[in-house]
Amino acid sequence: MNQRNLKTIWLSLTLLVLYGYGLYASDISVTPGSFLIRQFETLTVKIQLNYPFDNPYDPDDIRVDAIIKTPDGRELILPCFYESGSPEKSLWLARFTAMTPGRHSYHIRVVSHQQTTTSKTSQVEVKESNRDGFLRINPRSKYSFLFDSGKRFRGVGLNLCWENTPDQTYTFERYYKALEENNVNFIRIWMCPWNLPLEWTRVVRYQTFNDDFENWDNTFYHSPGLKLVTGKTNVTEDDTNRVLIPPDSSETIIYNIKDIKKFKFKQFFSGEFTDNDIKCSYSPDNISYKPILAELSQTWTTQEGWQRMFVGCIQELPDGTNFLKIEFSGNLNCSPHLASIAIEHGDPDDILDAPGLGRYYQKTAERFDEILRLSEEKGVYIMLAHDYHGTFKPKLDRWGSNDEWRRNPYNVVNGGPCQGPTDYFTHPEAIRYYKNRLRYMVARWGFSPYLACWEFWNEIDNAMDWQNIPPAAIVNWHREMADYLKQIDPYQHLVTTSVVNREVPGLWDIKNLEFTQHHNYGPTDDMKNSILNYTERFHKPDVVGEFAVSWKGPGKDQPDELYETQMHLGLWRGMFSPCPILPLTWWWEWHLDNNHYFHLKNAAQFVALMTKNDQNLIEELIVTVTRKNIETLGLKSGDNFFVWLFNTAEKEVKNLTLTINDAPDKTYIVKYYDTWTGDFNQENQIQARNGQLFLKDIPLNAGRDLAVYLIPEK
């Protein structure tokens, strides 16, 4: 027997000694949380294992499933997830939400090192309950989703895509309190590098010094020629407390702050500004300076020819960096206005130090556990976006951020398999990693009906357009991932993705992308038509996942009051459009600070009237008015009529007549709803004759709207 054969036998015996003892049913300890639950309640099963693994998040290394047999004979395969421990003794959890009453049996199956072992069979009795269950597509109407219980659901809410936790100002706990107070039942949350990151390797938040140039006391040194410019100028945006860089002059600013790590500053310029016009350097002692790798962002045009740009440090400066020098060239052919600077320094306030690609950050997992608990407590359903388009951007954008491809764990420079963004959608290893992540998410969070739908990408068309990713690669990836998610998700959550407004040929033809989602920035006058554009073309429900009067935000290119007005109008125009979720506004922090969430409450109160009878379909109602400049929308639900009127003119209307056709000859109670106060402030009766209803002398102030609710008298 040669040496190679001896080595093979020795290795086989070693594996038997190391692994063989663990591959018995007796080495799977199953502890159910209960033997009796109610329908749509969750049974948590603890699973103690003594099985070898290198990466417990990789199902090709170790795969743990609960095999569940339902009372009607169906077999469900529920992925289980690793909770804690080591290969010598690890804890796994199965979270099973029973969708049907009756006796269920289940066992745990473990696949490790290509060997399969199963536990003994356990049972759980499921009693009927009045819980609603999971959300589904309503096959009869695009105006609502359906619960498993048959109850209709129409979402009213907004984006709460991330929380700002370092200063504890904007936490989900604060948001959920506001949601409960305003009857909100639907939100959209992102997973991204700064919010709920699962795989991002290292994100560090430091203390931040913000210099808004109210005076020069915050700087260590500045050139005598630099001037503070206050008051209104023709630049744009924040027209106060700026530093004017004179043309054709060399100017320097030096900051002395202990242990500087990064910086970013914002400036406005007219003309041309290049890398050669600025130099940044660092020093421990203000004597020997070394150059900093800094980058100019994309620009956006503001007004009167001015451009906004960020200059950002794209490296982390070494420990002991105490001086930052910013030098403007003497060859400037423009006169920049330096608007603000943010300098990160000192010890970290927060460190995300996740183990990397394919190994999930447990602080994130625990935080989303808590968010789902809050959602169940407050009755709020979540659309969870798994990624956003900025993860593919290689450079600073017009916001001075979103250059996340440098840090993306899929990037080959970070140990991932992808040379570029296109590889994310085509490389077999990248696809395998993403499927593993989906499996973990289903195992950990799929149990919850309050996780209403999975959203693969925020604005995938931006990634396609900006990074030149072939549309076919994006479509093929979505088809594969949607099919895979439906295969592994025993609860069959709704699945979608999102675009801004670009066409990704074939994307919405994918069967398992169950509703379309687009984003709508600008005036909301065309909200209904934008929704109809999707529903009529693709024969699926449509959701406006983001909207606002501008993507630039309050204080930029539109008056602040328009953000509130258009939020209000977008909600009501969406309410009378064929969508199961009313349009979800952006700028959630600003709206909260300005006490605008009451618009959601008022809309939710009116939606509740439309959906209170689950047997009635919501359908379009044709209504006409006698005056121009009155936007009119109508719906009917059974014998109940709903009308929205908006006076787009600059004058009050006092003698408006509204006509509703095809109304049964009955007496109707007419209630007039103030959409801004949430009050029914007028009520009367009217008789329909010859299939028509006439509502006369309706007053409507300039630029205001009202809603009308008509109920047949019993």
N, C-alpha and C positions, 0 to 999 in steps of 0.2 A: 504494500500500500504506500503510495507516494505521499510526500509531505503535504501537498495541496489537498488530497482527500482527507488526511488526518485533521487538517485545519478546518475543513468543512464540517466534519463530524463534531469536532470540539465546539465550533460555533453553534451548531444545532443543539447540542446538549446544554450549552450555556443559556440559550434562549428558552429551552424548556424549563431550566431551573429558575430563570428570572421571571418568565411570563406564564409558564404553564399552570402554576398553582393558582393564578387569578382567574382562569377561564372556567369557572363553575358558577352555577346559579346561586349557590350558597354565599358567594362573594359579592352578591348584589343585595344590599340591605335596603328595603323599601319601607318608608314610613309615611303613610297617607295622613294628610291634615284632618280628614274626616271620612266617615263612611256614608254620610248622608248630606247632600247639598240640594239646593233648589236650581231649577232651570236658569241658565245664564249666570249662576254663581260660579266662582272659581275654586277648584280643588288644587291645592298645592301638595305635591308629593316630593318628599326628600329621598334622595338616592345616594347611599354611601357606596363607593366603589373602591376596590383595591386592584386597579388595572394600570398598566404602564401607558404613558403618553409623554410626548415632548411638548406639544402645543394643544391644550384642551379645547381651543377654539377652531381647530382644523378637523373637520369630520373625516378627512382621509387618514388622520392619525388616530383619533378615537371618536366614534359616533355613538351617541346615546339617544334612543328614541323611546317614547311611550307608544305602545301599540294598543289602541283602544277599540273595543268592539261595542257598537251602539245597540240599543234594543231592537232596531230594525235590521240588524245583521251587517251593517256597513262596518268597514275597518278604517279607522283614522290613524294616520302616523303623525304623532306630535313630536317635533324636535325638543330635546331637553338641553339645558344650558349649564355650563360649569359655574359653580358659585365660589368655591374655595378649596384649599387643600393642596395635596401633592400626589404624585403617582402612587405612593404608599397608602394614602387615604384621602380621597377627594369627595367633596359634596357636590351633587348635581340637583337641579330642580326641574320638575315638570309642572307647568301651570296649565291646567285643563279647565276650560269653561264648557260646561255641558249645554248643548243646544237643544236636546230633546229629553223629555222625561222618561223615566224607566231605569232599569238596572243596566249599568255599564260594567264591563269587565276590562281589565287592562293588565299588561305586563311590560316590563322594561327590557329592551333589547340593546345589548352593547356589542359593538364591532370594534375590535382592537387587534392590530397586527394581523389583519385578514382572518381573524377567528371570531365567531359569533357566539354569544351567550345570552340566555334569557332568564329573567327572574320567574319566580312563582307568580301565578295569576292572582290579582286582587280584584275586589268589586267595590262599586260605589252606587248607591241608590239616589236617583235624581227625582225630586218632587216637582210638580208643576209650580210655576210662579207667574206673577203679573209683570215681570221684567220684560223689556222690549227687545233685548238682544242686539244683534249686529245690523248695521245699515246695508241696504241692498239697492240696486237700480230698481226704480219703479217702472215696470214694463208698460204701464198705461199712461204715464205722464212724465214730462220733463220738468214739471214745476216742483217736484219733491222726490226725495228718496223714500224708501220703505224700510221699516224695521222688520225683523223676523216675526214680530207679533202682528204685523199687518198695519200698525199705526204709521201714519205719514210723518215725515220729518222734513222741515224746511229750515235751513240754517240761517241764522242771523249772527254776524260776528265781524271779525277783522283779523288782520295779521298781528300776531305777537311773535315775530320770528326769532327773537332772542331777548335775553335779559341782560341787564348791565349790572353785574354782581359786585365789582370791586368796592363801590361806595354804597352798596345795598339800596340804591335809589329805585331802580327798576327791576324788581324781582318778580317771578311768576306768582309768588304769594300775594304781592300787592296787586298785580293785574287781576288775579282770579277774584279777589275781593270786589274789584270794580266790575268784573264780568257778572258776578252774582247780583250785584245791585242794579244792573241794567239788563237783566234777562237775556244775556248773551249765551248762545248754545253752541257756537262753532268758532274755532280759531285755527290758524295755520302757524306751524312752528318749523324752523329750519334746524337741521344738523349741519354745522359748518365749523371751520377751525376755531372760532371764538365762542361757539355755543353748541353744547352737547357733542363735542368731537369724540368719535370712537377710536379712530386709528391715527390721528395726527400725532406725530412723534413728540414734538416739543413746542409748546406755546408758552411764552413767559410774559407776564405783565409786571412792569416796574412802577415805581412812583413816577409821576409825571409833573414836570414844571411847565406851566403854560404862561408864556409871555405874550400878552395882547397889546403890548406897547402903549400902555397908558402913561408911562414915563420911562426914563432911562435908568432908573435906580436898580433895575433887575439885571443889568448887564455889567460885566466886568470892565469892558472897554468898548468904545465905539468911535468911529472917525468923526472928527469935528464937522465934516460936511453933511453928515446925516441929519435929517430933519423929521420931526414928528408932524404928521399932517392930520388934523382933526376936522370934524364937521363933514358935511356932504361934499362929495366930489363927483366927477363924471366917470368914476371907475366902475363901481357896482357893489352889490351885497353890503358888507359891513363897512360903511363909509366913515368910520371914525378910527382914530388912534393907529395910523399907519406910518411906516417909515418910508420916506421918499429917497430913492437912490438917484442922485444927480447923474445926468448923462455924461459920458466921457470923463468919468472920475473913478479912481480906485478907492473903494470904501471897505472897511473892516469892522466886524462885530465879534467880540470874544465873550464867551460865557465861562464863568468859573463855578462849576457845580461838581460836588464830589461824586466820583464813580459814574460818569456818563456812559450810557449803554447805546442809545439810539437817539435820533432826532428826526423831526419832519417840520418843514415850514411851508407856509402858503404865501404866494405872491401873485400880484396882478401886473401885467405888462402890456404895452401897446407896441407892435412892431415885431421884432424877432429876438428870441432869447435862446441861446444854445449852451451846450456843456462848457464851452470855452469862456462863457461869461461869468462863471462862478467856480470857486474852489473851496472845498471844505477840508479841514485837517484837525487832528487831535493831538493832545500832549498831556503828559502827566504833570509837567512843571512850568508850562508857558515858555519853555525855552526850545526844546527839540520837538518839532511838529512832524507828523506823518500824514500823508494824504488819506482821505476817507473815500470809500467806494459809495458814492451817492448817485442818485438817479433823478432825472426830470420826468415828471408824470405826463400823461396825456393832458391836453388842455381842453377847456370849454370856453366858448365865446360868451361873454357877459353882455356888455352894451357898449355902444359907441366905439367899437373896434378893440376893446380891452379883452384880454384873455386871462383866465385863471390857471395857475399851475402850482403843483406841489414839488418840492425838492426833498427827497427822502434818503436817509441812511439805510442801505440795504445789507449792512453787515453789523454784527454785534461788536462793539468796541471792547478792547481788552480791559480787564480789571485795572483800576488805578488811573483811568482816563478822567482827568479833572478839568481839562480845558477844551473848549470847542471853538474853533475859529472859522468864520464865514467871510470870504473875501469876494467882492464884486470886481470884475475886470475894469480897467481903465478904457477899454474899447467899446463900451456899451453904446449901441445905437438906439437904445430905448431908455426909459426912465421907470424902472420897476417900483411898485409899491409893495413893500414887505408887510404882510397882514398879520401874521402870528407865527409863533414857533412853539413846538411842544418837544421837550427834552425828557427822555426816560432815563432814570438814574437810580442809584442806590441798590438796596436789596430787593429781590422780587417780592411783589405783593401776592402773586399767585403763579404757580408753575404747573402746567400740564406736562407731565413727563410720562406719557403713555408708552407702552412697550413697542409700538410700531405696527407696521402693516400686518394684518391678520391676527393681532393680539389686542384685545379691546380694553379700552380705558374704563376701569370699574367705577370711578367717580361719576363719569357720564352715565353709565348704566343705572347707578343708584339714583342719580338726579332725575332721570326720566321715569324711573319707578315712582318717585315722589310726585312728578307732574301728572302721571296717570291717576294717582290716588286723589290729587286735587281735582282732576277732571271728573272723576266719579262722584266726589263729594259735592261739586258745584253743578253737575249736569252739563259739562262742556265737552264737545266732541272735537277731535284733533285731526287735521290733515298734516301728516309729517313728511316734510321734504328732506330726502336723504342727503342731497348735495346741492351746491349752487355753482353757477357758471364761472365764478371767480377762481375756483380751484384750478382752472386751466390757464389763467392769465400769467404771462411771464414777466410783465412789467407793471409799474404803478399806473393806475387808471386815473380818470379825471377826479376821483374822490381822494386820490393820494393813497390808495390802498388796493386790495384785491389781487395783489401780485402773488397769489398762493401757489402757483406751480413750482416756485423755488423750494417750498416746504412740503409739497404734496408727497405723501409716503409712496405713491405709485411711481414717482419720478425716479429714474435710474440713478440719479446722483444721491438719492436718499435710500438706495438699496432696493428700490422697486423694479418692476419689469419694463417700464415704459420710457422709451426715448423721447416721446412727445405725446401731446394730448390725444392724437388719433389712436395711439397704441392702447389707450385705456379702453377703447371700444372694440379692439380687434385682437389684442394679444391674449393667447390662451391663459397665461398665468394671471393677467389682470382680471379676466372674466371669472376665473376660479376664485380669486380673492373676493371679488364682489359677491359671488353666490354664497360664499361662506358667511359673509357679513349679513346677507339677507336671511340666511338660516338662523343666525344668532338672534337677529331682531324678531323673527317670527317666534322663536323659542322663548325669548324673554318677555316680549310685549304683545304678541299676537293674541293672548288670552283676553285682552280688554276690548269690549265693545266701544269704549270711548276713544280708542284709536280707530277713527272712522275710515281712514284711507291712507294708503301708501302713495307718496309722490316721489318718483325717482329723481327728477331734476327740477330745479328752479331755472327757468328760461334757458332751456337747452339750445334754442335757436341762437342766443348770443354766443355760446361756445362755438357753435357751427360756423357762425359768420365771422367772428373775431379771430378764431384760431384755425380757420380753414379746415375744419373737420368734415370729411365727406358726409353728406346727408345719408347715403346708403349705410354707412357704418353706424350712424346714430340710430337709424330705423331698425337695422338688424339686431343691434344690441338691445333696444327696447323690447323687441319681439321676444328675444331669447329670455330676457330677465322677467318680463311679464308672465311668460309661460311658466318659467321656473317658479316664480313666486306663487302662482296659482296652484302649482304642483305640490309645494311644500307647506302651504298655509291651510291648515284644516278648517279655519274659520272663514276663508274666502273673502277677506277684506276687499273693499273697493281699491282699484289701482289706477293711477293716472301719472302724468308728468306735466310740464308746463312750458309754454312759449310766451314771448312778448306778443309778436304779431307776424313773425316771418313764417313763410311756408317751409315745412320740412316734408318733402314729398313722401307720402306713404305712412307718415307717423300715426295719424289718427285713424288709419285703416286697420291698425293692429287690434284684433278682437279683444284682447285682455287689457287694453287701455280703455277702461269702461266709460269714462267721461272725458271730454276735452277740457282744457284749461288754458285761458289766455289772460294777458295783463293789459290794462287799458289806462294809459296815462294821457291826460289832457281833459278838456271839458267833457262832461258826461252826456251831452246832448244826443249822441249817437249810441248810447249804451245798449238799448234794445236791439238795434240793428246789428251791432257787433256780436251780440249773443246769437241772434237769428242766423248770422253768417255761418256760425259753427254748427248749430243744431240742424239746419236745413241741408248743409253739405255733408255732414258725417253721421247724421241720424243717431246722435248720442246726446245726453245732457251736456250742458256747458256750464262752467264755473269761471267767473271773473276773479282770479286768485289775487290780483292786486289792482288797485286803482287809486288815482288822486289827480288833482288838477295839474300837477307837474311832478316829474320824477326828481326834480332838483331840490324840492323841499321848501318849507316855510322860510321866509326871509330872503328868498332868492329872486326868481323872475316873475312871481305872481303875488298879488296882495294876500296877506295872511288870511283875511276873512274869506277868500275864495276857497281855501282848503276846507273850511267848515261847510260852506254853502254847497260845494260840489260833493263833499262826503254825504251830505243830506240828500241831494238830488240823485246821486248815484245809487243810494240805497233804495229810494222809492222807484226810480226807473227800473232797477233790477227786480224789485218786488213784482212788477207788472210784466216781467219778461220770463220766458220759459227756462228758468234755471232753478236747481234744487237748493242752491246756497246763494243768498243775496251777495252782491259784490263785496269783496273784502278790502277795506281801505288800508293803505299804507300809512306811515307816520304815526304809529300807535302811541309813542311816547309823547309827542307833541299834542295829540288829541286828548290824551289823559291829563296832561298838565293844564290844558285849556278847558277842561270839563265838558268835552264834546260827546262823551259816551252816552248821554241821554238820547241822542239820535238813534242809537241802536235799540234802546229800550222802547222808544215810541214805534219804531219799525217792527220790533218783535211783538208788541201788543197787537198790531194790526194783522201780522202774519198769523198769529194764533187764531184769529177769527176765521181766516181762510182755511185753516187745516184742522179745525176742531171736529169735523165730521169726516171720519176716515173713509166713508163710502162714497163721498162726493169727489168727482174729478174737478181739478182746477182747469178752466178753459178760457180762451180769449173771449172777451165781450166787446162788441162793436158799439161805440158811443160817439155821438156827434155833439157839437156845440155851435151856437149861433154867432160867435165872435172869432175874429182872427187873433193870432198871438196867444192862443190858449192851447197848451199841450195837454192832450187827453188820452188816458190809457184806461182800459177796463178789463176785469176778469169776473168770471162767475164760478161759484162752487155750489153745485146743486141749484137750489132756488135763490141763493144769496148772491147779491151783486156787489162788486167793489169797483170804485172809480177813483182815479187820481187826476187832479186838475192843477196845472201850473201856469200862472200868468207870466209870460215872458216879456210883456210890454212894460213900459215905464209909467203907465197910468192904471189907476184902480178901475176894476170892472164891477158894476153894481147890478146889472140886469142880465146876467148870463143865464141862458137856457140850455139845459142838458137833456138830450134825448137818448133813451135806451130802447132799442128794438127787440123784438122776439121775447117780450116779457109776458108771462101768463097774466090773464086778466084777474088780478088780485089786488088787495090793499097791501101796501108796503109801508113798513116803518123806516123812515129815512133818518140816518144819523150822520152828522157832519163832524169830521175828525180833524182837529188841529194837529198837523204833523210835527209842529215844533214844540207843542206843550204836552201832547199825548192825551188831550181831553176831548171828549164829545161835548161840544158846546152848543149844539142845537139839535132838536129832534122834532119831526113832524110826520104826518101820514100822507100818502098819495095813492091814488087809484090808477092802475094800469087799464087802459081801454084800447081795444082793437090791437092788442099786442105791443102797445107803446107806453112808455113812461116819460113824462115831461117834468123835469125839475126846473122851476123858474126862479128868476130874481136871485141868483146865487151871487153873493159879493165875494170878490177876490182881489186882494191888494196887489199892487205892482210888485213883481219879483217874488211873489209868495205862492205857496201851494196848499192844497187841502185834499183830504180824502173823504169819500162818501161810502157809507155802508148801508145797504138796503136789504131788509129782511121781510119775507112775506108774513103778514099777520096771521096768526093761527085762528 
